[in-house]
Amino acid sequence: MARETVYLVQAYRAGKGVRVTADTPIRCKSSESALRTAERLAATKAGVVAFATSGDAELGEYDDEPTILFRMGRLPPQFQES
């Protein structure tokens, strides 16, 4: 199977202290759709990140580092700016 790009939006809600809890990820059809979804969710969630990753679903192999399209709010360390 050929490599495909997957666009995901991951929202987080406030947990105890400084922790955040992940909501169910939302799969989008395009980078534009992921960006719009993330911007809409950013108004009500503790944190939101939209990203793209490429890989081969059949082999279960995906890029080690996703391409961040949007990030805002409180996020876990793997999505914070470096």
MOPAC internal coordinates of N, CA, C and O (Angstrom, degrees):
PM7 1SCF
backbone

  N    0.0000 0     0.00 0     0.00 0    0    0    0
  C    1.4497 1     0.00 0     0.00 0    1    0    0
  C    1.5308 1   108.71 1     0.00 0    2    1    0
  O    1.2310 1   120.61 1   -33.07 1    3    2    1
  N    1.2991 1   116.44 1   146.93 1    3    2    1
  C    1.4681 1   122.02 1  -178.45 1    5    3    2
  C    1.5244 1   110.38 1   -78.85 1    6    5    3
  O    1.2310 1   122.25 1   -20.04 1    7    6    5
  N    1.3327 1   113.30 1   159.96 1    7    6    5
  C    1.4645 1   118.88 1   176.06 1    9    7    6
  C    1.5193 1   109.59 1   -68.66 1   10    9    7
  O    1.2310 1   121.00 1   -36.33 1   11   10    9
  N    1.3146 1   115.68 1   143.67 1   11   10    9
  C    1.4480 1   120.87 1   176.49 1   13   11   10
  C    1.5279 1   108.86 1  -131.46 1   14   13   11
  O    1.2310 1   120.92 1   -23.26 1   15   14   13
  N    1.3239 1   115.84 1   156.74 1   15   14   13
  C    1.4586 1   121.06 1   176.31 1   17   15   14
  C    1.5175 1   107.94 1  -103.13 1   18   17   15
  O    1.2310 1   121.26 1   -48.48 1   19   18   17
  N    1.3232 1   115.19 1   131.52 1   19   18   17
  C    1.4546 1   122.57 1   179.51 1   21   19   18
  C    1.5254 1   107.56 1  -112.54 1   22   21   19
  O    1.2310 1   120.78 1   -47.16 1   23   22   21
  N    1.3363 1   116.12 1   132.84 1   23   22   21
  C    1.4627 1   122.23 1   179.14 1   25   23   22
  C    1.5243 1   108.01 1  -109.09 1   26   25   23
  O    1.2310 1   120.74 1   -55.50 1   27   26   25
  N    1.3187 1   116.18 1   124.50 1   27   26   25
  C    1.4587 1   121.22 1  -177.12 1   29   27   26
  C    1.5173 1   111.28 1  -128.78 1   30   29   27
  O    1.2310 1   121.46 1   -32.20 1   31   30   29
  N    1.3326 1   114.82 1   147.80 1   31   30   29
  C    1.4583 1   121.94 1   171.63 1   33   31   30
  C    1.5178 1   106.30 1  -120.05 1   34   33   31
  O    1.2310 1   120.73 1   -54.05 1   35   34   33
  N    1.3201 1   116.22 1   125.95 1   35   34   33
  C    1.4578 1   121.80 1   178.44 1   37   35   34
  C    1.5203 1   108.65 1  -117.34 1   38   37   35
  O    1.2310 1   120.74 1   -62.31 1   39   38   37
  N    1.3256 1   116.18 1   117.69 1   39   38   37
  C    1.4658 1   121.38 1   178.02 1   41   39   38
  C    1.5211 1   108.79 1  -102.71 1   42   41   39
  O    1.2310 1   121.09 1   -26.77 1   43   42   41
  N    1.3218 1   115.52 1   153.23 1   43   42   41
  C    1.4632 1   122.32 1  -179.99 1   45   43   42
  C    1.5126 1   109.40 1  -130.05 1   46   45   43
  O    1.2310 1   121.38 1   -37.08 1   47   46   45
  N    1.3363 1   114.96 1   142.92 1   47   46   45
  C    1.4609 1   120.16 1   174.19 1   49   47   46
  C    1.5254 1   108.10 1  -110.73 1   50   49   47
  O    1.2310 1   120.97 1   -23.44 1   51   50   49
  N    1.3092 1   115.75 1   156.56 1   51   50   49
  C    1.4627 1   121.11 1  -177.77 1   53   51   50
  C    1.5269 1   109.82 1   -64.39 1   54   53   51
  O    1.2310 1   121.63 1   -44.00 1   55   54   53
  N    1.3339 1   114.48 1   136.00 1   55   54   53
  C    1.4584 1   121.29 1   175.52 1   57   55   54
  C    1.5173 1   108.75 1  -111.55 1   58   57   55
  O    1.2310 1   120.18 1    21.32 1   59   58   57
  N    1.3053 1   117.26 1  -158.68 1   59   58   57
  C    1.4643 1   121.35 1   178.72 1   61   59   58
  C    1.5209 1   110.22 1   -74.06 1   62   61   59
  O    1.2310 1   120.83 1   -44.30 1   63   62   61
  N    1.3241 1   116.02 1   135.70 1   63   62   61
  C    1.4606 1   120.62 1   179.88 1   65   63   62
  C    1.5151 1   111.12 1    63.96 1   66   65   63
  O    1.2310 1   121.13 1    53.14 1   67   66   65
  N    1.3349 1   115.45 1  -126.86 1   67   66   65
  C    1.4708 1   120.03 1  -179.23 1   69   67   66
  C    1.5309 1   112.27 1   -95.39 1   70   69   67
  O    1.2310 1   120.34 1  -176.82 1   71   70   69
  N    1.3254 1   116.95 1     3.18 1   71   70   69
  C    1.4634 1   120.24 1  -178.38 1   73   71   70
  C    1.5192 1   112.00 1   -73.61 1   74   73   71
  O    1.2310 1   121.49 1   -25.14 1   75   74   73
  N    1.3198 1   114.76 1   154.86 1   75   74   73
  C    1.4610 1   121.49 1   172.45 1   77   75   74
  C    1.5243 1   107.96 1  -126.30 1   78   77   75
  O    1.2310 1   121.29 1   -28.74 1   79   78   77
  N    1.3291 1   115.13 1   151.26 1   79   78   77
  C    1.4557 1   121.50 1  -179.73 1   81   79   78
  C    1.5224 1   108.34 1  -116.24 1   82   81   79
  O    1.2310 1   120.53 1   -48.85 1   83   82   81
  N    1.3184 1   116.60 1   131.15 1   83   82   81
  C    1.4669 1   121.37 1  -177.25 1   85   83   82
  C    1.5152 1   111.78 1   -75.64 1   86   85   83
  O    1.2310 1   121.06 1   -43.99 1   87   86   85
  N    1.3352 1   115.58 1   136.01 1   87   86   85
  C    1.4573 1   122.38 1   168.98 1   89   87   86
  C    1.5300 1   107.36 1   -82.43 1   90   89   87
  O    1.2310 1   120.45 1    -3.63 1   91   90   89
  N    1.3106 1   116.74 1   176.37 1   91   90   89
  C    1.4580 1   120.98 1   175.57 1   93   91   90
  C    1.5363 1   108.47 1   -66.57 1   94   93   91
  O    1.2310 1   119.49 1   -49.86 1   95   94   93
  N    1.3427 1   118.59 1   130.14 1   95   94   93
  C    1.4625 1   119.85 1   179.49 1   97   95   94
  C    1.5286 1   111.47 1   -64.43 1   98   97   95
  O    1.2310 1   121.11 1   -30.93 1   99   98   97
  N    1.3202 1   115.48 1   149.07 1   99   98   97
  C    1.4591 1   122.09 1  -179.96 1  101   99   98
  C    1.5204 1   108.31 1  -110.67 1  102  101   99
  O    1.2310 1   120.60 1   -57.42 1  103  102  101
  N    1.3293 1   116.47 1   122.58 1  103  102  101
  C    1.4640 1   121.36 1   177.86 1  105  103  102
  C    1.5226 1   108.49 1   -88.04 1  106  105  103
  O    1.2310 1   120.52 1   -46.93 1  107  106  105
  N    1.3151 1   116.61 1   133.07 1  107  106  105
  C    1.4600 1   122.29 1  -178.82 1  109  107  106
  C    1.5258 1   110.03 1  -117.71 1  110  109  107
  O    1.2310 1   121.11 1   -18.97 1  111  110  109
  N    1.3402 1   115.49 1   161.03 1  111  110  109
  C    1.4661 1   120.47 1  -176.99 1  113  111  110
  C    1.5160 1   114.07 1   -84.03 1  114  113  111
  O    1.2310 1   120.36 1   158.56 1  115  114  113
  N    1.3527 1   116.91 1   -21.44 1  115  114  113
  C    1.4622 1   119.69 1  -176.47 1  117  115  114
  C    1.5221 1   109.34 1  -152.44 1  118  117  115
  O    1.2310 1   121.24 1   -10.70 1  119  118  117
  N    1.3239 1   115.23 1   169.30 1  119  118  117
  C    1.4622 1   119.24 1   176.98 1  121  119  118
  C    1.5209 1   110.71 1   -65.64 1  122  121  119
  O    1.2310 1   120.25 1   144.48 1  123  122  121
  N    1.3244 1   117.13 1   -35.52 1  123  122  121
  C    1.4649 1   120.94 1   179.19 1  125  123  122
  C    1.5263 1   110.80 1   -65.12 1  126  125  123
  O    1.2310 1   120.46 1   137.67 1  127  126  125
  N    1.3072 1   116.72 1   -42.33 1  127  126  125
  C    1.4594 1   121.73 1   178.40 1  129  127  126
  C    1.5309 1   110.65 1   -64.72 1  130  129  127
  O    1.2310 1   120.38 1   138.89 1  131  130  129
  N    1.3217 1   116.88 1   -41.11 1  131  130  129
  C    1.4656 1   121.13 1   178.20 1  133  131  130
  C    1.5237 1   110.72 1   -63.57 1  134  133  131
  O    1.2310 1   120.53 1   138.11 1  135  134  133
  N    1.3089 1   116.59 1   -41.89 1  135  134  133
  C    1.4643 1   121.24 1   179.31 1  137  135  134
  C    1.5266 1   111.07 1   -63.68 1  138  137  135
  O    1.2310 1   120.05 1   133.83 1  139  138  137
  N    1.3190 1   117.52 1   -46.17 1  139  138  137
  C    1.4728 1   121.07 1   178.96 1  141  139  138
  C    1.5284 1   111.26 1   -62.02 1  142  141  139
  O    1.2310 1   120.40 1   136.70 1  143  142  141
  N    1.3196 1   116.85 1   -43.30 1  143  142  141
  C    1.4668 1   121.37 1   179.94 1  145  143  142
  C    1.5233 1   110.54 1   -63.39 1  146  145  143
  O    1.2310 1   120.29 1   135.70 1  147  146  145
  N    1.3316 1   117.05 1   -44.30 1  147  146  145
  C    1.4657 1   121.07 1  -179.70 1  149  147  146
  C    1.5230 1   111.13 1   -64.26 1  150  149  147
  O    1.2310 1   120.30 1   137.48 1  151  150  149
  N    1.3205 1   117.03 1   -42.52 1  151  150  149
  C    1.4685 1   120.21 1   179.41 1  153  151  150
  C    1.5285 1   111.25 1   -63.07 1  154  153  151
  O    1.2310 1   120.29 1   140.98 1  155  154  153
  N    1.3185 1   117.06 1   -39.02 1  155  154  153
  C    1.4613 1   121.28 1   178.94 1  157  155  154
  C    1.5347 1   110.79 1   -66.08 1  158  157  155
  O    1.2310 1   120.27 1   136.10 1  159  158  157
  N    1.3263 1   117.09 1   -43.90 1  159  158  157
  C    1.4633 1   121.25 1  -178.74 1  161  159  158
  C    1.5270 1   112.81 1   -70.93 1  162  161  159
  O    1.2310 1   120.16 1   153.14 1  163  162  161
  N    1.3191 1   117.31 1   -26.86 1  163  162  161
  C    1.4702 1   121.15 1  -177.19 1  165  163  162
  C    1.5223 1   112.55 1   -59.52 1  166  165  163
  O    1.2310 1   120.18 1   155.43 1  167  166  165
  N    1.3175 1   117.26 1   -24.57 1  167  166  165
  C    1.4681 1   121.18 1  -179.34 1  169  167  166
  C    1.5258 1   112.51 1   -72.28 1  170  169  167
  O    1.2310 1   119.69 1   157.93 1  171  170  169
  N    1.3367 1   118.20 1   -22.07 1  171  170  169
  C    1.4615 1   120.71 1  -174.32 1  173  171  170
  C    1.5231 1   114.99 1  -123.12 1  174  173  171
  O    1.2310 1   119.55 1   173.51 1  175  174  173
  N    1.3010 1   118.47 1    -6.49 1  175  174  173
  C    1.4703 1   121.72 1  -175.92 1  177  175  174
  C    1.5254 1   111.22 1  -109.56 1  178  177  175
  O    1.2310 1   120.47 1   -22.50 1  179  178  177
  N    1.3263 1   116.70 1   157.50 1  179  178  177
  C    1.4701 1   121.47 1   178.20 1  181  179  178
  C    1.5238 1   110.33 1   -67.00 1  182  181  179
  O    1.2310 1   120.43 1   147.31 1  183  182  181
  N    1.3284 1   116.79 1   -32.69 1  183  182  181
  C    1.4574 1   121.61 1   179.09 1  185  183  182
  C    1.5154 1   110.19 1  -160.99 1  186  185  183
  O    1.2310 1   121.01 1   -27.03 1  187  186  185
  N    1.3225 1   115.68 1   152.97 1  187  186  185
  C    1.4700 1   121.49 1   179.71 1  189  187  186
  C    1.5237 1   108.12 1  -146.63 1  190  189  187
  O    1.2310 1   121.10 1   -41.13 1  191  190  189
  N    1.3178 1   115.51 1   138.87 1  191  190  189
  C    1.4556 1   120.79 1   173.12 1  193  191  190
  C    1.5256 1   108.34 1  -135.70 1  194  193  191
  O    1.2310 1   120.64 1   -43.24 1  195  194  193
  N    1.3298 1   116.39 1   136.76 1  195  194  193
  C    1.4612 1   122.43 1   173.11 1  197  195  194
  C    1.5188 1   106.17 1  -115.27 1  198  197  195
  O    1.2310 1   120.78 1   -43.93 1  199  198  197
  N    1.3265 1   116.11 1   136.07 1  199  198  197
  C    1.4580 1   118.74 1  -178.73 1  201  199  198
  C    1.5158 1   111.05 1  -150.56 1  202  201  199
  O    1.2310 1   121.54 1   -16.50 1  203  202  201
  N    1.3123 1   114.66 1   163.50 1  203  202  201
  C    1.4611 1   122.29 1   177.30 1  205  203  202
  C    1.5185 1   108.21 1  -122.29 1  206  205  203
  O    1.2310 1   121.31 1   -37.19 1  207  206  205
  N    1.3026 1   115.11 1   142.81 1  207  206  205
  C    1.4530 1   120.49 1   174.73 1  209  207  206
  C    1.5241 1   108.08 1  -139.47 1  210  209  207
  O    1.2310 1   120.50 1   -34.54 1  211  210  209
  N    1.3087 1   116.66 1   145.46 1  211  210  209
  C    1.4640 1   121.39 1  -179.22 1  213  211  210
  C    1.5137 1   109.44 1  -115.65 1  214  213  211
  O    1.2310 1   121.31 1   -31.48 1  215  214  213
  N    1.3117 1   115.10 1   148.52 1  215  214  213
  C    1.4494 1   118.43 1   178.08 1  217  215  214
  C    1.5064 1   111.78 1   175.47 1  218  217  215
  O    1.2310 1   121.77 1     7.76 1  219  218  217
  N    1.3078 1   114.21 1  -172.24 1  219  218  217
  C    1.4495 1   123.10 1  -179.66 1  221  219  218
  C    1.5249 1   107.64 1  -113.17 1  222  221  219
  O    1.2310 1   120.37 1   -73.92 1  223  222  221
  N    1.3296 1   116.90 1   106.08 1  223  222  221
  C    1.4597 1   121.81 1  -177.20 1  225  223  222
  C    1.5240 1   111.93 1   -62.03 1  226  225  223
  O    1.2310 1   120.49 1   144.30 1  227  226  225
  N    1.3135 1   116.66 1   -35.70 1  227  226  225
  C    1.4584 1   120.58 1  -178.91 1  229  227  226
  C    1.5309 1   111.27 1   -63.16 1  230  229  227
  O    1.2310 1   120.84 1   140.51 1  231  230  229
  N    1.3266 1   116.00 1   -39.49 1  231  230  229
  C    1.4661 1   120.62 1   179.35 1  233  231  230
  C    1.5269 1   112.23 1   -88.73 1  234  233  231
  O    1.2310 1   120.48 1   166.78 1  235  234  233
  N    1.3500 1   116.69 1   -13.22 1  235  234  233
  C    1.4649 1   120.30 1  -178.00 1  237  235  234
  C    1.5129 1   112.68 1    72.31 1  238  237  235
  O    1.2310 1   120.26 1  -156.20 1  239  238  237
  N    1.3154 1   117.11 1    23.80 1  239  238  237
  C    1.4693 1   121.75 1  -178.88 1  241  239  238
  C    1.5193 1   109.58 1  -106.56 1  242  241  239
  O    1.2310 1   120.89 1   -58.68 1  243  242  241
  N    1.3321 1   115.91 1   121.32 1  243  242  241
  C    1.4605 1   122.03 1   178.58 1  245  243  242
  C    1.5178 1   109.72 1  -128.99 1  246  245  243
  O    1.2310 1   120.89 1   -18.06 1  247  246  245
  N    1.3324 1   115.91 1   161.94 1  247  246  245
  C    1.4609 1   121.25 1   178.21 1  249  247  246
  C    1.5236 1   110.07 1   -55.59 1  250  249  247
  O    1.2310 1   120.89 1   -34.66 1  251  250  249
  N    1.3339 1   115.90 1   145.34 1  251  250  249
  C    1.4607 1   120.59 1   177.58 1  253  251  250
  C    1.5194 1   111.29 1   -69.62 1  254  253  251
  O    1.2310 1   120.40 1   141.93 1  255  254  253
  N    1.3170 1   116.83 1   -38.07 1  255  254  253
  C    1.4638 1   122.01 1  -177.71 1  257  255  254
  C    1.5235 1   109.80 1  -116.10 1  258  257  255
  O    1.2310 1   120.26 1   -63.60 1  259  258  257
  N    1.3405 1   117.12 1   116.40 1  259  258  257
  C    1.4667 1   118.34 1   177.32 1  261  259  258
  C    1.5258 1   110.94 1   -72.48 1  262  261  259
  O    1.2310 1   120.76 1   -20.61 1  263  262  261
  N    1.3189 1   116.15 1   159.39 1  263  262  261
  C    1.4593 1   122.09 1   174.30 1  265  263  262
  C    1.5215 1   107.50 1   -90.80 1  266  265  263
  O    1.2310 1   120.77 1   -63.28 1  267  266  265
  N    1.3342 1   116.14 1   116.72 1  267  266  265
  C    1.4607 1   121.10 1  -178.59 1  269  267  266
  C    1.5261 1   109.09 1   -78.89 1  270  269  267
  O    1.2310 1   120.79 1   -53.21 1  271  270  269
  N    1.3314 1   116.09 1   126.79 1  271  270  269
  C    1.4631 1   122.06 1   178.94 1  273  271  270
  C    1.5239 1   111.41 1  -100.00 1  274  273  271
  O    1.2310 1   120.47 1   149.72 1  275  274  273
  N    1.3441 1   116.71 1   -30.28 1  275  274  273
  C    1.4671 1   122.01 1  -176.28 1  277  275  274
  C    1.5196 1   107.70 1  -161.02 1  278  277  275
  O    1.2310 1   120.48 1   -38.94 1  279  278  277
  N    1.3189 1   116.69 1   141.06 1  279  278  277
  C    1.4601 1   120.27 1   172.29 1  281  279  278
  C    1.5192 1   108.70 1  -150.64 1  282  281  279
  O    1.2310 1   121.57 1   -39.17 1  283  282  281
  N    1.3271 1   114.61 1   140.83 1  283  282  281
  C    1.4584 1   119.28 1   179.46 1  285  283  282
  C    1.5254 1   108.96 1  -158.75 1  286  285  283
  O    1.2310 1   120.95 1   -37.76 1  287  286  285
  N    1.3264 1   115.79 1   142.24 1  287  286  285
  C    1.4567 1   120.86 1   174.58 1  289  287  286
  C    1.5147 1   113.11 1    87.67 1  290  289  287
  O    1.2310 1   121.78 1    19.21 1  291  290  289
  N    1.3241 1   114.20 1  -160.79 1  291  290  289
  C    1.4653 1   121.50 1  -179.08 1  293  291  290
  C    1.5191 1   109.86 1   -81.65 1  294  293  291
  O    1.2310 1   121.13 1   -56.51 1  295  294  293
  N    1.3301 1   115.45 1   123.49 1  295  294  293
  C    1.4612 1   121.56 1  -176.88 1  297  295  294
  C    1.5176 1   110.18 1  -132.31 1  298  297  295
  O    1.2310 1   119.94 1   -24.10 1  299  298  297
  N    1.3308 1   117.73 1   155.90 1  299  298  297
  C    1.4677 1   120.22 1   174.28 1  301  299  298
  C    1.5284 1   110.30 1   -65.76 1  302  301  299
  O    1.2310 1   120.43 1   -19.50 1  303  302  301
  N    1.3218 1   116.77 1   160.50 1  303  302  301
  C    1.4765 1   121.79 1  -174.79 1  305  303  302
  C    1.5320 1   115.11 1   -51.27 1  306  305  303
  O    1.2310 1   119.45 1   142.24 1  307  306  305
  N    1.3289 1   118.65 1   -37.76 1  307  306  305
  C    1.4819 1   120.13 1  -176.66 1  309  307  306
  C    1.5225 1   112.78 1   -65.21 1  310  309  307
  O    1.2310 1   119.85 1   162.57 1  311  310  309
  N    1.3392 1   117.89 1   -17.43 1  311  310  309
  C    1.4610 1   120.61 1   179.56 1  313  311  310
  C    1.5100 1   113.97 1  -110.27 1  314  313  311
  O    1.2310 1   120.00 1  -179.22 1  315  314  313
  N    1.3171 1   117.60 1     0.78 1  315  314  313
  C    1.4651 1   119.96 1   178.49 1  317  315  314
  C    1.5196 1   109.32 1   -79.08 1  318  317  315
  O    1.2310 1   121.45 1   -29.52 1  319  318  317
  N    1.3377 1   114.84 1   150.48 1  319  318  317
  C    1.4717 1   119.19 1  -179.97 1  321  319  318
  C    1.5157 1   109.31 1   -65.33 1  322  321  319
  O    1.2310 1   121.18 1   -35.85 1  323  322  321
  N    1.3120 1   115.35 1   144.15 1  323  322  321
  C    1.4705 1   119.82 1   178.86 1  325  323  322
  C    1.4997 1   111.06 1  -103.72 1  326  325  323
  O    1.2310 1   120.10 1   180.00 1  327  326  325

